[in-house]
């Protein structure tokens, strides 16, 4: 599980970088993020 969470975190971080550089639209970002959450069984968004 730890390894999966790390993979998810890294991919989400890269996705956020693409969004910040305007290489993705907000809609694309959200769609990909939802797919990642499903792939890695992340049930909800956590904000720290």
mmJSON file of the N, C-alpha and C atoms, coordinates in Angstrom:
{"data_MODEL":{"atom_site":{
"group_PDB":["ATOM","ATOM","ATOM","ATOM","ATOM","ATOM","ATOM","ATOM","ATOM","ATOM","ATOM","ATOM","ATOM","ATOM","ATOM","ATOM","ATOM","ATOM","ATOM","ATOM","ATOM","ATOM","ATOM","ATOM","ATOM","ATOM","ATOM","ATOM","ATOM","ATOM","ATOM","ATOM","ATOM","ATOM","ATOM","ATOM","ATOM","ATOM","ATOM","ATOM","ATOM","ATOM","ATOM","ATOM","ATOM","ATOM","ATOM","ATOM","ATOM","ATOM","ATOM","ATOM","ATOM","ATOM","ATOM","ATOM","ATOM","ATOM","ATOM","ATOM","ATOM","ATOM","ATOM","ATOM","ATOM","ATOM","ATOM","ATOM","ATOM","ATOM","ATOM","ATOM","ATOM","ATOM","ATOM","ATOM","ATOM","ATOM","ATOM","ATOM","ATOM","ATOM","ATOM","ATOM","ATOM","ATOM","ATOM","ATOM","ATOM","ATOM","ATOM","ATOM","ATOM","ATOM","ATOM","ATOM","ATOM","ATOM","ATOM","ATOM","ATOM","ATOM","ATOM","ATOM","ATOM","ATOM","ATOM","ATOM","ATOM","ATOM","ATOM","ATOM","ATOM","ATOM","ATOM","ATOM","ATOM","ATOM","ATOM","ATOM","ATOM","ATOM","ATOM","ATOM","ATOM","ATOM","ATOM","ATOM","ATOM","ATOM","ATOM","ATOM","ATOM","ATOM","ATOM","ATOM","ATOM","ATOM","ATOM","ATOM","ATOM","ATOM","ATOM","ATOM"],
"id":[1,2,3,4,5,6,7,8,9,10,11,12,13,14,15,16,17,18,19,20,21,22,23,24,25,26,27,28,29,30,31,32,33,34,35,36,37,38,39,40,41,42,43,44,45,46,47,48,49,50,51,52,53,54,55,56,57,58,59,60,61,62,63,64,65,66,67,68,69,70,71,72,73,74,75,76,77,78,79,80,81,82,83,84,85,86,87,88,89,90,91,92,93,94,95,96,97,98,99,100,101,102,103,104,105,106,107,108,109,110,111,112,113,114,115,116,117,118,119,120,121,122,123,124,125,126,127,128,129,130,131,132,133,134,135,136,137,138,139,140,141,142,143,144],
"type_symbol":["N","C","C","N","C","C","N","C","C","N","C","C","N","C","C","N","C","C","N","C","C","N","C","C","N","C","C","N","C","C","N","C","C","N","C","C","N","C","C","N","C","C","N","C","C","N","C","C","N","C","C","N","C","C","N","C","C","N","C","C","N","C","C","N","C","C","N","C","C","N","C","C","N","C","C","N","C","C","N","C","C","N","C","C","N","C","C","N","C","C","N","C","C","N","C","C","N","C","C","N","C","C","N","C","C","N","C","C","N","C","C","N","C","C","N","C","C","N","C","C","N","C","C","N","C","C","N","C","C","N","C","C","N","C","C","N","C","C","N","C","C","N","C","C"],
"label_atom_id":["N","CA","C","N","CA","C","N","CA","C","N","CA","C","N","CA","C","N","CA","C","N","CA","C","N","CA","C","N","CA","C","N","CA","C","N","CA","C","N","CA","C","N","CA","C","N","CA","C","N","CA","C","N","CA","C","N","CA","C","N","CA","C","N","CA","C","N","CA","C","N","CA","C","N","CA","C","N","CA","C","N","CA","C","N","CA","C","N","CA","C","N","CA","C","N","CA","C","N","CA","C","N","CA","C","N","CA","C","N","CA","C","N","CA","C","N","CA","C","N","CA","C","N","CA","C","N","CA","C","N","CA","C","N","CA","C","N","CA","C","N","CA","C","N","CA","C","N","CA","C","N","CA","C","N","CA","C","N","CA","C","N","CA","C","N","CA","C"],
"label_alt_id":[null,null,null,null,null,null,null,null,null,null,null,null,null,null,null,null,null,null,null,null,null,null,null,null,null,null,null,null,null,null,null,null,null,null,null,null,null,null,null,null,null,null,null,null,null,null,null,null,null,null,null,null,null,null,null,null,null,null,null,null,null,null,null,null,null,null,null,null,null,null,null,null,null,null,null,null,null,null,null,null,null,null,null,null,null,null,null,null,null,null,null,null,null,null,null,null,null,null,null,null,null,null,null,null,null,null,null,null,null,null,null,null,null,null,null,null,null,null,null,null,null,null,null,null,null,null,null,null,null,null,null,null,null,null,null,null,null,null,null,null,null,null,null,null],
"label_comp_id":["UNK","UNK","UNK","UNK","UNK","UNK","UNK","UNK","UNK","UNK","UNK","UNK","UNK","UNK","UNK","UNK","UNK","UNK","UNK","UNK","UNK","UNK","UNK","UNK","UNK","UNK","UNK","UNK","UNK","UNK","UNK","UNK","UNK","UNK","UNK","UNK","UNK","UNK","UNK","UNK","UNK","UNK","UNK","UNK","UNK","UNK","UNK","UNK","UNK","UNK","UNK","UNK","UNK","UNK","UNK","UNK","UNK","UNK","UNK","UNK","UNK","UNK","UNK","UNK","UNK","UNK","UNK","UNK","UNK","UNK","UNK","UNK","UNK","UNK","UNK","UNK","UNK","UNK","UNK","UNK","UNK","UNK","UNK","UNK","UNK","UNK","UNK","UNK","UNK","UNK","UNK","UNK","UNK","UNK","UNK","UNK","UNK","UNK","UNK","UNK","UNK","UNK","UNK","UNK","UNK","UNK","UNK","UNK","UNK","UNK","UNK","UNK","UNK","UNK","UNK","UNK","UNK","UNK","UNK","UNK","UNK","UNK","UNK","UNK","UNK","UNK","UNK","UNK","UNK","UNK","UNK","UNK","UNK","UNK","UNK","UNK","UNK","UNK","UNK","UNK","UNK","UNK","UNK","UNK"],
"label_asym_id":["A","A","A","A","A","A","A","A","A","A","A","A","A","A","A","A","A","A","A","A","A","A","A","A","A","A","A","A","A","A","A","A","A","A","A","A","A","A","A","A","A","A","A","A","A","A","A","A","A","A","A","A","A","A","A","A","A","A","A","A","A","A","A","A","A","A","A","A","A","A","A","A","A","A","A","A","A","A","A","A","A","A","A","A","A","A","A","A","A","A","A","A","A","A","A","A","A","A","A","A","A","A","A","A","A","A","A","A","A","A","A","A","A","A","A","A","A","A","A","A","A","A","A","A","A","A","A","A","A","A","A","A","A","A","A","A","A","A","A","A","A","A","A","A"],
"label_entity_id":["1","1","1","1","1","1","1","1","1","1","1","1","1","1","1","1","1","1","1","1","1","1","1","1","1","1","1","1","1","1","1","1","1","1","1","1","1","1","1","1","1","1","1","1","1","1","1","1","1","1","1","1","1","1","1","1","1","1","1","1","1","1","1","1","1","1","1","1","1","1","1","1","1","1","1","1","1","1","1","1","1","1","1","1","1","1","1","1","1","1","1","1","1","1","1","1","1","1","1","1","1","1","1","1","1","1","1","1","1","1","1","1","1","1","1","1","1","1","1","1","1","1","1","1","1","1","1","1","1","1","1","1","1","1","1","1","1","1","1","1","1","1","1","1"],
"label_seq_id":[1,1,1,2,2,2,3,3,3,4,4,4,5,5,5,6,6,6,7,7,7,8,8,8,9,9,9,10,10,10,11,11,11,12,12,12,13,13,13,14,14,14,15,15,15,16,16,16,17,17,17,18,18,18,19,19,19,20,20,20,21,21,21,22,22,22,23,23,23,24,24,24,25,25,25,26,26,26,27,27,27,28,28,28,29,29,29,30,30,30,31,31,31,32,32,32,33,33,33,34,34,34,35,35,35,36,36,36,37,37,37,38,38,38,39,39,39,40,40,40,41,41,41,42,42,42,43,43,43,44,44,44,45,45,45,46,46,46,47,47,47,48,48,48],
"pdbx_PDB_ins_code":[null,null,null,null,null,null,null,null,null,null,null,null,null,null,null,null,null,null,null,null,null,null,null,null,null,null,null,null,null,null,null,null,null,null,null,null,null,null,null,null,null,null,null,null,null,null,null,null,null,null,null,null,null,null,null,null,null,null,null,null,null,null,null,null,null,null,null,null,null,null,null,null,null,null,null,null,null,null,null,null,null,null,null,null,null,null,null,null,null,null,null,null,null,null,null,null,null,null,null,null,null,null,null,null,null,null,null,null,null,null,null,null,null,null,null,null,null,null,null,null,null,null,null,null,null,null,null,null,null,null,null,null,null,null,null,null,null,null,null,null,null,null,null,null],
"Cartn_x":[0.829,0.0,0.869,1.93,2.808,3.386,3.802,4.365,3.321,2.103,1.022,0.711,0.738,0.484,1.594,2.806,3.932,3.781,3.418,3.203,2.096,1.016,-0.093,0.368,1.085,1.551,2.467,3.361,4.27,3.515,2.589,1.824,0.938,0.367,-0.458,0.388,1.576,2.493,2.858,3.165,3.488,2.287,1.139,-0.087,-0.315,-0.073,-0.221,0.771,1.963,2.959,2.506,1.941,1.431,0.323,-0.525,-1.603,-1.04,-0.073,0.491,1.224,1.735,2.424,1.464,0.187,-0.877,-0.725,-0.222,-0.12,-1.333,-2.153,-3.43,-4.504,-5.709,-6.839,-7.34,-8.171,-8.749,-9.568,-10.282,-11.12,-10.256,-9.182,-8.274,-7.65,-7.241,-6.639,-7.598,-8.831,-9.815,-10.106,-10.213,-10.481,-9.343,-8.12,-6.962,-6.837,-7.09,-7.006,-8.014,-9.214,-10.236,-9.791,-9.199,-8.7,-7.591,-6.701,-5.635,-6.209,-7.188,-7.801,-8.446,-9.091,-9.701,-8.63,-7.597,-6.523,-5.844,-5.598,-4.88,-5.8,-7.093,-8.085,-8.004,-7.975,-7.987,-9.445,-10.105,-11.548,-11.941,-11.076,-11.442,-10.196,-10.415,-9.304,-9.012,-7.76,-7.356,-6.564,-6.913,-6.19,-5.527,-4.241,-3.496,-3.137],
"Cartn_y":[-1.2,0.0,1.257,1.274,2.433,2.768,1.738,1.929,2.516,2.05,2.561,4.02,4.345,5.723,6.647,6.164,6.942,7.172,6.139,6.277,7.288,7.181,8.121,9.548,9.734,11.073,11.672,10.872,11.36,11.742,10.911,11.203,12.431,12.565,13.734,15.008,14.894,16.032,16.459,15.503,15.819,16.422,15.891,16.416,17.867,18.151,19.52,20.47,19.976,20.803,21.139,20.166,20.421,21.468,21.376,22.354,23.751,23.827,25.133,25.79,24.968,25.508,25.702,25.521,25.696,24.75,23.557,22.533,21.613,21.758,21.041,22.048,21.775,22.6,22.059,22.831,22.378,21.108,21.043,19.864,18.627,18.763,17.635,17.191,18.159,17.866,17.046,17.497,16.81,15.399,15.238,13.908,12.942,13.405,12.544,12.244,13.24,13.04,11.995,12.047,11.053,9.654,9.546,8.243,7.725,8.608,8.202,7.756,8.481,8.115,6.734,6.442,5.121,4.044,4.335,3.359,2.963,3.942,3.683,3.564,3.442,3.252,4.337,5.569,6.714,7.178,6.946,7.207,8.678,9.525,10.925,11.799,13.081,14.023,14.451,14.497,14.939,16.225,17.181,18.448,18.602,18.777,18.92,20.356],
"Cartn_z":[0.0,0.0,0.0,0.773,0.83,-0.536,-1.249,-2.578,-3.53,-3.437,-4.281,-3.959,-2.705,-2.29,-2.793,-2.768,-3.285,-4.787,-5.516,-6.964,-7.257,-6.507,-6.682,-6.411,-5.333,-4.95,-6.006,-6.532,-7.573,-8.84,-9.241,-10.45,-10.258,-9.096,-8.812,-8.799,-8.272,-8.256,-9.678,-10.521,-11.921,-12.639,-12.348,-12.941,-12.519,-11.268,-10.767,-11.427,-11.692,-12.379,-13.792,-14.473,-15.824,-15.799,-14.814,-14.681,-14.405,-13.529,-13.174,-14.343,-15.255,-16.438,-17.614,-17.348,-18.343,-19.538,-19.253,-20.287,-20.273,-19.252,-19.127,-18.755,-19.204,-18.762,-17.419,-16.756,-15.485,-15.672,-16.765,-17.036,-17.237,-18.018,-18.234,-16.911,-16.116,-14.816,-13.948,-13.862,-13.021,-13.517,-14.83,-15.389,-15.08,-15.278,-15.027,-13.537,-12.714,-11.267,-10.799,-11.326,-10.969,-11.387,-12.57,-13.026,-12.115,-11.708,-10.785,-9.448,-8.953,-7.678,-7.765,-8.876,-9.054,-9.173,-9.952,-10.172,-8.865,-8.006,-6.761,-5.55,-5.796,-4.727,-3.652,-4.103,-3.187,-3.111,-1.987,-1.925,-1.879,-1.349,-1.192,-1.255,-1.46,-1.465,-0.038,0.3,1.632,1.504,2.317,2.33,3.683,3.662,4.927,5.167],
"occupancy":[1.0,1.0,1.0,1.0,1.0,1.0,1.0,1.0,1.0,1.0,1.0,1.0,1.0,1.0,1.0,1.0,1.0,1.0,1.0,1.0,1.0,1.0,1.0,1.0,1.0,1.0,1.0,1.0,1.0,1.0,1.0,1.0,1.0,1.0,1.0,1.0,1.0,1.0,1.0,1.0,1.0,1.0,1.0,1.0,1.0,1.0,1.0,1.0,1.0,1.0,1.0,1.0,1.0,1.0,1.0,1.0,1.0,1.0,1.0,1.0,1.0,1.0,1.0,1.0,1.0,1.0,1.0,1.0,1.0,1.0,1.0,1.0,1.0,1.0,1.0,1.0,1.0,1.0,1.0,1.0,1.0,1.0,1.0,1.0,1.0,1.0,1.0,1.0,1.0,1.0,1.0,1.0,1.0,1.0,1.0,1.0,1.0,1.0,1.0,1.0,1.0,1.0,1.0,1.0,1.0,1.0,1.0,1.0,1.0,1.0,1.0,1.0,1.0,1.0,1.0,1.0,1.0,1.0,1.0,1.0,1.0,1.0,1.0,1.0,1.0,1.0,1.0,1.0,1.0,1.0,1.0,1.0,1.0,1.0,1.0,1.0,1.0,1.0,1.0,1.0,1.0,1.0,1.0,1.0],
"B_iso_or_equiv":[0.0,0.0,0.0,0.0,0.0,0.0,0.0,0.0,0.0,0.0,0.0,0.0,0.0,0.0,0.0,0.0,0.0,0.0,0.0,0.0,0.0,0.0,0.0,0.0,0.0,0.0,0.0,0.0,0.0,0.0,0.0,0.0,0.0,0.0,0.0,0.0,0.0,0.0,0.0,0.0,0.0,0.0,0.0,0.0,0.0,0.0,0.0,0.0,0.0,0.0,0.0,0.0,0.0,0.0,0.0,0.0,0.0,0.0,0.0,0.0,0.0,0.0,0.0,0.0,0.0,0.0,0.0,0.0,0.0,0.0,0.0,0.0,0.0,0.0,0.0,0.0,0.0,0.0,0.0,0.0,0.0,0.0,0.0,0.0,0.0,0.0,0.0,0.0,0.0,0.0,0.0,0.0,0.0,0.0,0.0,0.0,0.0,0.0,0.0,0.0,0.0,0.0,0.0,0.0,0.0,0.0,0.0,0.0,0.0,0.0,0.0,0.0,0.0,0.0,0.0,0.0,0.0,0.0,0.0,0.0,0.0,0.0,0.0,0.0,0.0,0.0,0.0,0.0,0.0,0.0,0.0,0.0,0.0,0.0,0.0,0.0,0.0,0.0,0.0,0.0,0.0,0.0,0.0,0.0],
"pdbx_formal_charge":[null,null,null,null,null,null,null,null,null,null,null,null,null,null,null,null,null,null,null,null,null,null,null,null,null,null,null,null,null,null,null,null,null,null,null,null,null,null,null,null,null,null,null,null,null,null,null,null,null,null,null,null,null,null,null,null,null,null,null,null,null,null,null,null,null,null,null,null,null,null,null,null,null,null,null,null,null,null,null,null,null,null,null,null,null,null,null,null,null,null,null,null,null,null,null,null,null,null,null,null,null,null,null,null,null,null,null,null,null,null,null,null,null,null,null,null,null,null,null,null,null,null,null,null,null,null,null,null,null,null,null,null,null,null,null,null,null,null,null,null,null,null,null,null],
"auth_seq_id":[1,1,1,2,2,2,3,3,3,4,4,4,5,5,5,6,6,6,7,7,7,8,8,8,9,9,9,10,10,10,11,11,11,12,12,12,13,13,13,14,14,14,15,15,15,16,16,16,17,17,17,18,18,18,19,19,19,20,20,20,21,21,21,22,22,22,23,23,23,24,24,24,25,25,25,26,26,26,27,27,27,28,28,28,29,29,29,30,30,30,31,31,31,32,32,32,33,33,33,34,34,34,35,35,35,36,36,36,37,37,37,38,38,38,39,39,39,40,40,40,41,41,41,42,42,42,43,43,43,44,44,44,45,45,45,46,46,46,47,47,47,48,48,48],
"auth_comp_id":["UNK","UNK","UNK","UNK","UNK","UNK","UNK","UNK","UNK","UNK","UNK","UNK","UNK","UNK","UNK","UNK","UNK","UNK","UNK","UNK","UNK","UNK","UNK","UNK","UNK","UNK","UNK","UNK","UNK","UNK","UNK","UNK","UNK","UNK","UNK","UNK","UNK","UNK","UNK","UNK","UNK","UNK","UNK","UNK","UNK","UNK","UNK","UNK","UNK","UNK","UNK","UNK","UNK","UNK","UNK","UNK","UNK","UNK","UNK","UNK","UNK","UNK","UNK","UNK","UNK","UNK","UNK","UNK","UNK","UNK","UNK","UNK","UNK","UNK","UNK","UNK","UNK","UNK","UNK","UNK","UNK","UNK","UNK","UNK","UNK","UNK","UNK","UNK","UNK","UNK","UNK","UNK","UNK","UNK","UNK","UNK","UNK","UNK","UNK","UNK","UNK","UNK","UNK","UNK","UNK","UNK","UNK","UNK","UNK","UNK","UNK","UNK","UNK","UNK","UNK","UNK","UNK","UNK","UNK","UNK","UNK","UNK","UNK","UNK","UNK","UNK","UNK","UNK","UNK","UNK","UNK","UNK","UNK","UNK","UNK","UNK","UNK","UNK","UNK","UNK","UNK","UNK","UNK","UNK"],
"auth_asym_id":["A","A","A","A","A","A","A","A","A","A","A","A","A","A","A","A","A","A","A","A","A","A","A","A","A","A","A","A","A","A","A","A","A","A","A","A","A","A","A","A","A","A","A","A","A","A","A","A","A","A","A","A","A","A","A","A","A","A","A","A","A","A","A","A","A","A","A","A","A","A","A","A","A","A","A","A","A","A","A","A","A","A","A","A","A","A","A","A","A","A","A","A","A","A","A","A","A","A","A","A","A","A","A","A","A","A","A","A","A","A","A","A","A","A","A","A","A","A","A","A","A","A","A","A","A","A","A","A","A","A","A","A","A","A","A","A","A","A","A","A","A","A","A","A"],
"auth_atom_id":["N","CA","C","N","CA","C","N","CA","C","N","CA","C","N","CA","C","N","CA","C","N","CA","C","N","CA","C","N","CA","C","N","CA","C","N","CA","C","N","CA","C","N","CA","C","N","CA","C","N","CA","C","N","CA","C","N","CA","C","N","CA","C","N","CA","C","N","CA","C","N","CA","C","N","CA","C","N","CA","C","N","CA","C","N","CA","C","N","CA","C","N","CA","C","N","CA","C","N","CA","C","N","CA","C","N","CA","C","N","CA","C","N","CA","C","N","CA","C","N","CA","C","N","CA","C","N","CA","C","N","CA","C","N","CA","C","N","CA","C","N","CA","C","N","CA","C","N","CA","C","N","CA","C","N","CA","C","N","CA","C","N","CA","C","N","CA","C"],
"pdbx_PDB_model_num":[1,1,1,1,1,1,1,1,1,1,1,1,1,1,1,1,1,1,1,1,1,1,1,1,1,1,1,1,1,1,1,1,1,1,1,1,1,1,1,1,1,1,1,1,1,1,1,1,1,1,1,1,1,1,1,1,1,1,1,1,1,1,1,1,1,1,1,1,1,1,1,1,1,1,1,1,1,1,1,1,1,1,1,1,1,1,1,1,1,1,1,1,1,1,1,1,1,1,1,1,1,1,1,1,1,1,1,1,1,1,1,1,1,1,1,1,1,1,1,1,1,1,1,1,1,1,1,1,1,1,1,1,1,1,1,1,1,1,1,1,1,1,1,1]
}}}
